[in-house]
Amino acid sequence: MLNERKPLNAATIKAMKSGDKDLSDVDENEGLRVSCGNAGAKTFFYRYKSPITNKLCQIKIGKFPHTSLAEARVKLREFKVIRHDGRCPASEQKQDKKDKVIMEKKLSSRLTVADVVELYLSQYIEDRKINGKIIDGARKKKGQDETRRTLYGDAVKVLGDRFAEEITRKDIVNMIMAIVDRGSNVQAGNVLREVTAAFEYSIGLEKFPDEFANPALLAKNSLRQAKVRLTSKKGTRILSDKELSKFLNWLPSSAFTQTQKRILRFALWTGCRTGEVCSAEWEYIDLVKATLHLRATKTEAERYVQLPTQAVNFLKQLRLETGKYLFPSFKTQLPIQQKAITEQAWLMRRDDKMLDIEHWVPHDLRRTVRTGLSRLKCPSEVAEAVLGHARSGIEGTYDLHKYEERCKEWLQKWADHMDQLLTN
């Protein structure tokens, strides 16, 4: 038997003890009950007959006093409206819980931009091990490393923690334009290309809803319509002897880091690409023969760079300061990234710390070496060999003479010429 039927009140509920009979409300609140558990906790619940199964059902409303009597009565009326509509509140509550679990599982499986990037890199671009067997990635080792640096240096840094399916066209456009604004148009194009491919890879694996559209592809179309240049113009900039003299005298006191200054000077001595200089290792330096063995070049052809006396003397001193790499980061001891030089130049221009000559970029120094050799009357085939340019046509197939002795001769003349400019 239940206690005497009378309206519930907070004092009566508070006075309930473990083992007491359930209390029930009356009149319009009939069906609201309070139960006191073994530990003394009081719980509101609604007991009713299901309009669907015609069986007795019970649904929990809340615990007293966290849920007040007034709040319990409001919730009771909501449940009664559902019941009067011919629905079962308990069944719907169970379904809501199931839906919530499904949604939580779905949310927990959502990919972030960092996840999308890593999936693309580890499962497609890079070499991977499957059942003890190494499966080649889509790119060679150098390309794998460069793709990882490209994506993590900008895309993951800016958007990595965001859910990938929430990224919009505008998010991608803003990221790319920030790269363009720092003067790195080519890098912006590389980032956009790789982010587009990373999203496409995950879309192909059905990691997104069917209605999902690649935001990077949408951004690519927007940037094309806006005529934003994401490639480099064909290079024509070279430094005249007068400009080069100013550059050589300015460089030691410039805002470039010590390592960046060394890279730029070494690139001028050798005609190497700054990227090749950045990744150079001592293992491939022969100070006796005065050569640098480049094993991974842009053209994927190995070559020996001849070193002038000035470069050899510089390296002898540098050998005492660095480890595996010629030009490592002081923080990581890994090679510094080529783009760090370009970014530093952009910052210097922004802060009005750049040399007062026409706009130049690091690759212009390589073009300056080639043109400077021509000014010194170096034969064209030798100057091309200095830069490691592959010869085309029949000559490229049959004339494999590498001109190494003549390259050494003319690079020495070039280095001596720069010494004269330095004293002017």
N, C-alpha and C positions, 0 to 999 in steps of 0.2 A: 504494500500500500504506500502511496505517496503521502508526503506531508500535506496538511490542510491546504486546499487550493486557495491561494490569495496572491495578489500581484507581488512580483519579486521586488526587493529593494536592496540597495548596496549593503546595508547593515546586516541583513539576514545572510546574504552571500558571504560577507566577510567572516561571519560567526560560524560558518560551516566547518566541520572537522572531518578528518579521515574516517570513513565508515558510515557517515550520515547518508540518508537516502537522498536521491536526486530531488531537486526543487524544479518546479515548472511554473511558467508564467500563465496568465489567464487572459480571457477576453480576446482582443485583437492580437495579442502577443502569444496566443496559445501555440504550443509547439516549441517554444523556447525553453530549454532546460539547462540546469547547472549541475555538474557532477564534481564531487570532491575526491581526488585520488588519494592513494596511500600516503603520498608525501605531503598532502594538504593543498595541492594545487587545484584551483577551481577552473573548470572549463565550460564555456558556453557551447551548446550545440543545438541543432534544429532536427527534431524527429518528426517524420511525416510519412505518408504512404505515397509511393511513387505512382504518378499518373501513367507511366509507361508499363511497369511490371506489376503494379498493384501490390507490391511488397513493401514492408516497413523499411525505411531508409533513415540514415542519420548522417548529418554533415557538420563538421566542426566549424565553429564561428571564431573562437579566440579564447585566450586565457584571461581570467580576471586577476588583477585589476588593470593589466596592460590594455585589455579591451574592456571599456566601461559597459555598464548595463545599458545606457542610452545607445552606445555604438552597436551593441549586440542586437538591440531591438530594431535599429535601422537596417542592419544586415539581414535580420530575419524577414523584414518586409520585402527586401530585394529578392530573397529566395522564394517568398510566397508568390510574388509576381511571376517568377519563372515557372513555378509549379502550376499556377492558374492558367498559364499559356500552354499547358500540356507537356512541359519539359521537366526533366529531372535534374535538380540542382547538383546532386551528388555525382551523377554521371557527367554533367558538364564540367564540374570541378576536376574530375579525374582526367577528362579529355584535355582541359587546359594545362594540367600538369604534364601530360604526355607531350603536348605541343611545346611547352616550355623546355622540356628536356631535349626535344628534337632541335629547337632553335639554339639552345646552348651548345649542342654538339656541332651544329652547323657553324656557329660563331667560332668555336674552338678550332675548327678545321679551316677557317678562312686564312688565306695567304696574305702576308704583308708584302710590300714591295721587295724587301730584303729576301723573303722566301722565294719570290718569283725569280729574282736575280740569281740566287744560289742554285735553284733548280736548273736554270738555263746553263749556268757555268758547269756545275758538277755532273749533270746528266747528258749534256750535249757538247759543250765547247771543249771541256778538259778531258784528259785521259782518265779512265776509271777502271777499277778492278771488279770483275764479276766472276765468282767461283774460282778465284785465284788467278784468273787470266786478265792481262791488261788489254783493255779495249781502247783503241786510239780515239781521241776526241776529234771534233770537226776541224780543229786548227792545230798547227804546230806549236811547240812549247812557247816560243816567243810570242806568238799570237794569243795563246791562252793567257799568258801573264799580262799582256797589254789589255785584253778584254776585261780581265778582272780589275785591273787598275782603273780602267775607264768607267766601269759601272760603279765600283765602290767609291771612287774619288768624287763623284758628283751625284749619281742617282740614289745610291743607298745613303749617302751623307745627308741629302736633302729630304728624301721621301721614304727612307727605309722602314721606319716604324709605322707608316700608314697602311691601312688595309688596301690591298691592291685593287679590289673591286670598287673602292670608293674614290680612286684617283680619277680626276677629270682631265679633259683636254686642256683646260686652263692651268691646272697644276703643272703639266708637262711643258706647256708654252712658257710659263714663268721660270721654270728651272732652266730651260734652254736659253732664254733671253738673258738670264743672269750670267751664263757662261759667255754669251756673245758680248755682253757689256764689259766683261773684263778683257776683251780683245782676243778671245780664243774661239774664233768661228769654226775652225776645223774640228777642234775638240767638241764643240757644241754639236756638230754634225755627227761625230762618232758616237757621242752619248745618245743622241736621238735614235740613231740606227740600231744600236745595241739594245736600248730599252724597248724599242718596237719589236725586235726579234725575241727578246725575253718574254714579253707579254704574249706574242704569237705562239711561242713554245708551250706556255701554260694553257693557253686557249685550246691548242691542239690536243693536250692531255685532258681536256674537259675539267679543268680546275675552276672554271667560272660558270655562272648561270648562262643559259643559251642566249639570253638577250644582251649579254655583256659585249661591249664594243671596245676594241683596243684604243685606249686614250692617247697613246703615243702616235698611232696611225692618224687619228683625228688631228692631233697637234701638228703632225707633219704636213697635212693638207692646209691647215691654217697658216703655218709659217711660209708655205709655198705661195699661197695667195697674197700674203703680205710682202712677198719678195725679199724675205730675210735670207741673206747669204750664209750658208753653212759649209762652204768649201773655200779653199784658198784661191786667190787670183794667181794666175801664172806669174811667178816671181820675176821681177825685172830690177829690183833694188840692189845696187852694189854701192859700196863705200869707195869714194875716190881716195886717192893718196892723202889729200888734205884732211878728209873726214877720218880716214883710218889713223892718221897721225894724232888727231884730236882724241879719237877713241882710245888708242893705246896709252896715251898720257893720262886720260881721265879714268880708265878702268880701275887702277889700284885704289883710288880714293872713292869709288862709286859705292852706291848702297847695295850692290850685289853682295851676297855672302862670299866668304873666302873661297868656298868650294865652287860656287858658280863662276867666280872670276877665273879660277884655274881652268875650268871646263872651257870657257870662252877663249882663253888664251891658247889652250892646247888645240882647240878646233881651228884656230887661225894658223897654227904651226903646221898642221897636218892636212887640212881640207876635209876632215871627217865630219860626218853629221853629228850634231850635239847629242843625239840619242845614242849613237855608237860610242861616243866619248863617255857619256854618263854610265854606261854598263860595262866599261872596260875593266878587265881583271888583270892582276899582276901575273897570273899564271901564263898569260899570253904576251907578256912583254919580254923582249930579249934586249937587254942593254948593251950586250957585246956586239950583236949584229945590228943594233939600233932599229928594231922593228916592233910593230904592234900587230899581232895576228888577230884579225877580225873574223870570227867564226860565224857570227849571226849578223848579217847585214840586211838592208832593205831589199836588195835584189836576191837575197838568199845565196850569194856566191861568196865563198871565203876569199880573203885577200890579205896580203901583208902590206901594212902601211909603213913607209920609210920615215924614219924620224931624224930631223935635222939636229945638229949638235945642241942647239938651244933647248930643244925638247928633252934630249937625253940628260943634260945637266939638271934640268928641272926635275926629271923623274928620279934621279939619284938622290936628290934631297927629299922628294916626296915619299920615297920608299921608307924613310925613317919614321914617317908619321901615320901611314895608313895600313890597313890589314889586307883582306882579300881583294878589295876593290880599290881602284885608283882614286875615285871620287865618291866616297861614301857619305851618307848623312851622319852627322855627329851624334844624332839621337838613336838611330836604328842600326847604324853600321852597314846598311844596305845601300845600293846605288840610289842617288837622288833621282827623282823623276824629271824627265826633260821638260814637262809642262811647268815645273816649278820656276824655271828660268824665265819662261814667257810671262808667267803670272807676276813674278817679281818686277819684270820690266814694266808691266801694266801699272803696278802699284807705284813705281817710281815716276811714271808719267803723271799719274793722278796727283801725286804729292809734289810735283814740279822738281823732281830730283834727277831727271833724265838728261843725258848729254844733249846740248843744243845743236842737233843736226836733224836732217829730215828723218821721219819715222823709219825705224828699222826693226827687224826681228832677228833672232839668233841664226835662222837658216840663211839670212843674207850674208853672213860671214863666209859661209861655204861658197856662195856665188862670187863673193869678193876675192877669195883665194883663186878661183878659176880665172876670173878676169885679170887679176894681178899677174898671174903666170903668163897670160897672153901679152900683157904690157911689157913683161920682161923678155919677150920673144921666145917663150917656151913653145915647142912644136905642139900642135893641137892634140895629136894622138897621145903625147906624153901627159899633157895637162888633163886629158880625159882619164888616163890611167891613174893619175894621182887621186882623182875623185872616185875611182872605182866604177866608172860608168861602163856598162856593157856595150860592146860594139855591135852594131846591127848588120844585117845582111850577110853576104859571103865573108866579109872580113871578120865578123863576129864568130863565124863558124870555123874558119880555117886559120886565121891569124891569131894565135893564142899567146904571142909574145907579150909579156907583162911589163916590160920596160922598167924593171925594178931599179937597176942602177941609174937610169936616167931620171926616174922619179926622185931618187935620193939626191941627185945632183941639183935638180930644179927646186925641190923643196928647201934645200939648203940656201940656194940663191934667194928664195922667197923669204926665208927667215932672216937672212942678212939684210934684205931690203926693209923688213919691218923694224929691225934694230936701227937702221938709219932714220926711219920715220919717227921712231921713239925719241931720238935725240934732237929732232927738228923743233 
